[in-house]
Amino acid sequence: MTSTDIATAEGRGAVVLLDRTRSVVTPQLRSTVETLPGSIRRVAMYHFGWEQPDGTPATGQAGKAIRPALVLAAARALGGDPHTAVRAAAAVELAHNFTLLHDDIVDEDPTRRSRPTAWAVFGVPDALMAGDAMLALALRLLAEDRHPAAATASARLAACVIELCAGQQADCAFEGREPHEVTLDECLGMATAKTGALLGCACAMGALYAGADPEQVAAMDAFGREAGLAFQLIDDLIGIWGDPECTGKPAGADLAAHKKSLPVVAALASGTAAGAELAELYRRPALDAADVRRAADAVERAGGRDWAQTEAADRMARAVQQLSLAVPDLTAAGDLLALAEFVTRRTR
Ligand SMILES: CC(C)=CCC/C(C)=C/CC/C(C)=C/COP(=O)(O)OP(=O)(O)O
C-alpha cells in the first residue's frame, strides 16, 4: 500500500477518505481494544459496534472516523507518510470515544450511533470504567510508538483532554443557569474547548508526525479548532432539526433536554419576542413533543438557526485561512479541505 492509498480523496470526496481511514485505522483500534480485560473489554467492543452485549459479533456503526482522518490527512499535507501516523490516529479516536462514553452518562443519553448507549446497556460504573480505560489505551499507544514525534504528540493529546474536560464542565455548569444568563461568547468558548480542541489536536498531531515546524503545527491546530467549531455548530443544528432516521436520536432531543446549545443561546440573546418565548419554554421543568416543536420554531424565528449557519460558514473561512498558513500551496491540502467541507454538510 502506498501513502496515496491511505490518505487521499482527491476528486472522490471525504466519504471515500473516511472509508479508507476506517479500513486502515480500525485494525489498530480493534486490536488495541481487544487487550482490555473482562467486562471492560465487553463494554468497549459493544460501544464500537463490533460485538453485541452478549459478546457475539456485530456489525454496528463504529463512528465516522473524522479525527483519525484529520491526523492522516494533516500528515500527508505536510509531506509526511500517513502510515507512520496510524497509531496516533487510533489514539485520537480512542480519546474521542472516551469522551463519548462519559458524555452519554453525563447527559443520560439513551442512544448513540443508532443503538442503546453503553451505560444504558451495562450500567454507569462499567461504562465509566470503559471510558477511563480507553483514554489509558490512547496514551499507551503513543507511549509504545517509536516515532520521534510520539512523546510530543502524547503530551499534546493529554493537554487537549484536559481542555475537553474543562469544556464539558462549562457545558454542565450552563445547564444549571437561567436561560438568559449564558452569553454567546461563553458558549463559543465552551464549544471550542469541548469539540474544537480535539479536532485541532488531531491536525496538530498529523503535523508533528510529518516533522512540521512549530508555526505549521500551530496553524494546523488553529485550522482544526475553527473547523471543529463549525462541526459543533452543525451538530447543534442537527440536535434540533436532524432527521431521527439519520441521527438515531429523537427529533429535537437537545431541546427536550433543555440544552443551551449555540443556536439556542443565539436565540435567547436575540432580544426578540421569539427569544422570550423560548426562555419561557426553557423554564418549564419538562417539555412535551408539542413544546419541543414550539421551541424549535422559536429558535428559528429568533434567528438562532440562521446565525448558526452563518457562523459555521464564517468559521470554515477562518479555518481555510489558517490552513493556508500551514500549507501555502492549498492543492496539497485537498483531503483536509474535503474533510472540513464534509463536517459542515453532514446530517448525522
Ligand atoms: C470530557 C468529556 C466527557 C467531553 C465531552 C466532549 C464531547 C462529547 C463533545 C461533543 C463532540 C461531538 C460533536 C461528538 C460527536 O462526534 P462525531 O459525530 O464525530 O461522532 P462519531 O465518532 O460517532 O462519528
The ligand as a MOL file (V3000), in Angstrom:
LIG
                    3D

  0  0  0     0  0            999 V3000
M  V30 BEGIN CTAB
M  V30 COUNTS 24 23 0 0 0
M  V30 BEGIN ATOM
M  V30 1 C -14.6030 15.1220 28.8100 0
M  V30 2 C -15.8470 14.9550 28.0430 0
M  V30 3 C -16.8110 13.9420 28.5010 0
M  V30 4 C -16.0320 15.7410 26.9670 0
M  V30 5 C -17.2000 15.6570 26.0660 0
M  V30 6 C -16.8010 16.1400 24.7100 0
M  V30 7 C -17.8590 15.8370 23.6760 0
M  V30 8 C -18.5900 14.5390 23.7220 0
M  V30 9 C -18.0880 16.7590 22.7340 0
M  V30 10 C -19.0520 16.5600 21.6390 0
M  V30 11 C -18.2900 16.4230 20.3600 0
M  V30 12 C -19.1080 15.7920 19.2720 0
M  V30 13 C -19.8930 16.7150 18.4090 0
M  V30 14 C -19.0970 14.4670 19.1380 0
M  V30 15 C -19.6940 13.7110 18.0290 0
M  V30 16 O -18.6250 13.4090 17.1720 0
M  V30 17 P -18.8240 12.5460 15.8630 0
M  V30 18 O -20.0590 12.9700 15.1660 0
M  V30 19 O -17.5540 12.6160 15.0960 0
M  V30 20 O -19.0300 11.0860 16.4640 0
M  V30 21 P -18.8190 9.6600 15.7810 0
M  V30 22 O -17.4850 9.1690 16.2550 0
M  V30 23 O -19.9320 8.8150 16.3090 0
M  V30 24 O -18.8710 9.8190 14.2820 0
M  V30 END ATOM
M  V30 BEGIN BOND
M  V30 1 1 1 2
M  V30 2 1 2 3
M  V30 3 2 2 4
M  V30 4 1 4 5
M  V30 5 1 5 6
M  V30 6 1 6 7
M  V30 7 1 7 8
M  V30 8 2 7 9
M  V30 9 1 9 10
M  V30 10 1 10 11
M  V30 11 1 11 12
M  V30 12 1 12 13
M  V30 13 2 12 14
M  V30 14 1 14 15
M  V30 15 1 15 16
M  V30 16 1 16 17
M  V30 17 2 17 18
M  V30 18 1 17 19
M  V30 19 1 17 20
M  V30 20 1 20 21
M  V30 21 2 21 22
M  V30 22 1 21 23
M  V30 23 1 21 24
M  V30 END BOND
M  V30 END CTAB
M  END
